[in-house]
Amino acid sequence: MRDLTYPPIILAAKTGFRLLGQRFTMTGTEHVPRSGGVLLAFNHVSYLDFIYGGLAANPSGRLVRFMAKREIFDHRVGGPVMRSMHHIEVDRGEGVASYRSAVSLLGSGEAVGIFPEATISRSFELKEFKTGAVRIAAAAGVPVLPVILWGTQRVMTKDHPRDFSRGKTIAIAVGEPLHPTGEDPGADTAELRTSMSRLLDETIAAYPAHEQPPGSWWLPARLGGSAPTPDEAVRLDAEEKRRRAERRRAARG
């Protein structure tokens, strides 16, 4: 698969990270194989997760093909760029095509990235997982790697201003591979979520304490932060969904 735009985009992103003085702590990246199909499952706390998430496979020399919502591909600039990097368009109303594309890419030895929560978590805790990740991995016969991103929400996330100030730490943690069988997608998904929940707690605990003091808006409420609780986040998500529906109705006249 030819990649004319992906390498220079990675180089530009790394240059941007350096200009912002961002520090990276990366653990478990040795779990990403240097060849062969592999599915990376990420938590989702920021609009920029697919940019930072690709770094998890960088030490292994891999390029990650992310599954991303159709709206990004509909953008006149973002769409061509996403397609040039061979990312996978996801139509939330009809996911069969994206499922088949992901399985095909994995079968050809590619690394694919997926967000099992589907949408950004306002509580910065793990939301409920869709079963697509384990079903795709099982169908392709490849391992799934749990990956946690932390600190990306401090740069750009829902309900908060963008903050490109210097000196933030970005943590990327990769867990040990899981091997979904496809026999019980519910159980496989629960195993993936449990693994990612444990890895999330470990990553937050290892994050520089001076960068997330008690009361920080980017820290989960159960850990002393002021982020919405998971229940509050569900309410906020429902309100956002309602507003979007109202805008669509108004646009149709």
N, C-alpha and C positions, 0 to 999 in steps of 0.2 A: 504494500500500500504506500503510495507516494505521499510525502508530507512536505509541501513547499512552504506553507505558512506556519505550521505548528512550531518548529524549532525557533524561528525568529520571534514569534510571539512569546515563547517561554523566556527567551533572552531579554526581551523588552520588559516582561513582568519582573524578572529577577533584578533588572536595573532599577525598576520602580521601587521594589522592596528595599534595595540598598539606599536609595535616595530618601526613603522614609525612615531609615534607621531601624528597620524591623529586625528583631532577633528571632531566630528559629530554633526550637528544640524539637528534635525528631527522634522518635524511638520506634523500634520494631520494624524499620524499613527493610531489614534483611528478610522479612517474611514474603516480600514481593518477589516472585520468581523472575529470573532474567529472560525467560522465554516461556511460551505456552499461554493458553487462555487462562485468565484469572479475573474474577469479579471483585471489585473493591466497593464495599458498602460504607457510605459516609453518614455521619450525623449532619444535621442541617441547621445552622444558626446564623448564616450570613448570606447576603446576595453574592458574595465573592467566593463562596466555598468551592465552586468548580475551578476557580483559578488557583487557589491555594492547595486544593485537594490533589491536583496533579503532581505536586512536589513529593507526595508519598511514594510515587513510583520512580522518581527522578534518579535516586541512587542506583537503581537497577537498570537504568537506561531505557525505561519504558515510557510510552506515550499513552495516556488514558483517554478513551473515547467515552465521554460522559453522556448519560441519558438526561435530556433537558426538555423543559416544557415547550410546546409548539410556539408560544408567543415570542420566544427569543428568536426562533427561526423565521418568524413572520416579519421581524424588523429588517428594514432595507439595508442596514449595515451589518447588524449582528448575524442575520441569517446566512449571508454568503460566507462570513468568517467562520461560523459554526460548521457549515457544511465542508469548508475547505480543510477543517481539522478532523473531519469524519466523525463528528459527534452524532448522537442519535436523537431524532425528533420524537417527542412523546406527546401524543394526543390523549389527554386524560379521559376523553369520552370514548375513545376507541384505541385500546392499547395493543391490539394484536400485531400491528405492523412493527411497532417499536420492540415488542417482545421477540419477534422473529429476527429483526435486525441485530439485536443484542446477542441472541443465540448464535447467529451466523458469524458475527465478528469474533465471538469467543471461540467458536469452532475452528476459526482460521488462525487462532493463536494470539488474538489481541487482548489487551487489558481494557476492561470496561468499568466505568464508574456509575454508581447508582445511589440515590438517596431514598432509602426505604420509607422515610417519613413523608415523602412527596413534597411537603412544604416546610418553610422555615418555622422553627419552634420559638415562640415568643417567650417561653419560660426558660429556654436554654437547657431544658431537660429533654429526654427522648420522648417523642410522641408515640402514638400507636404505629406499628409498622404494617405496611402492605406486604403481601406474600410474594410479590413479583420478584424480589431479589433471589430468594431461595429457589423459586420455580425456574428462573432463568439459569441459575448455576447448575441445578440438577439436570435440566434439559441439555445443557451444553457439556455436562460432565466435567466441570471445572470447580476448583475451590473458591470459596468466598472469604474475603479478608475483611474483618471489622476495622474501620478507620475512624478515629475521633479527631476533629478539628476544634481547637479552642483558642479564643482571642480574636478570631476573624469577626465575631459579632461586634467587637469594639470599633471596627472600621466602618462597617456598613450593614445595617440590619433593619428590621421593621420597627416603626414607631420611634426611631431615634435619628438625629441628624448624622450625616456622614462625618467621620472624624479621621482625617488623614494626617494628624499630628504625628510627630516623630517618636520613635523609641518604644513601640509596642512589641510585646512578645507574642509570637504565633506558635502554638504547640500542635504538632502532628504526631499521632500515635497509631501504630499499626499493630493489630492483634494477630494471634496465631490463626492459621487457616481453619475454616470449618468446611465440612463436606456434606452438603445437603443431598439426600437420596431421592427426594421427590415423592416418597411414599406417604409422608405426612407434612405437607407444607406448613401447617399451623405449628407443629412442634418444632420444625426447623427454624421457623421465624422467631419463635419464642427463645430458642437457643441463641440465635443471632442477636436478638435484643438484649438478652441477659449478658452476653459477652461484651456488647457495646456499652451497656450500662456500667459494668464493672470498669471497663477501660476509661469511660468518661470520668468516673469518680477518681480514678488514679491520676488522670491527666490534670484535673482541676486541683487535686491535692499537691501535685508537683509544680504547678504554675507559680511564678514568683509572687509571694504574698503581698509585697508592696504594690503590685499592679492590680490587685483585686481586694482592697480593704473591705471590711464589713460595710454593708449598705450599698456596694457597687451595683449599678443597674444591670450589669452584664453577668452577675453572679446569681445562681438559683436561690430562691427564697429559703429553701430548706438548709442552705449553707450560709445563711446570714446576709444574702444579697437582697436587693429590692426589685428583682425581676418578678413578673407575675407568677403566681403559682400555676401548676398545670391546669387546675380548674378555671382560674381566671383567664388563662390563655385560650382555653376552649371557648369561653364566652366572647373574647375579643375576636377570635377566628370567625365565630358565627356572625358577629356584627359586621366584620369585613365582607364576608360572603353575601350578607343581606344588602350592603351598600353597592356591591358590584352588580348584583341582580337588578337593583333599582336603576343604576346607571345604564345597564343594557336595555331595560324597558323604556327608559327615557329616550335613548338613542334611536330605538325603533319607532318612536313617536306614539 
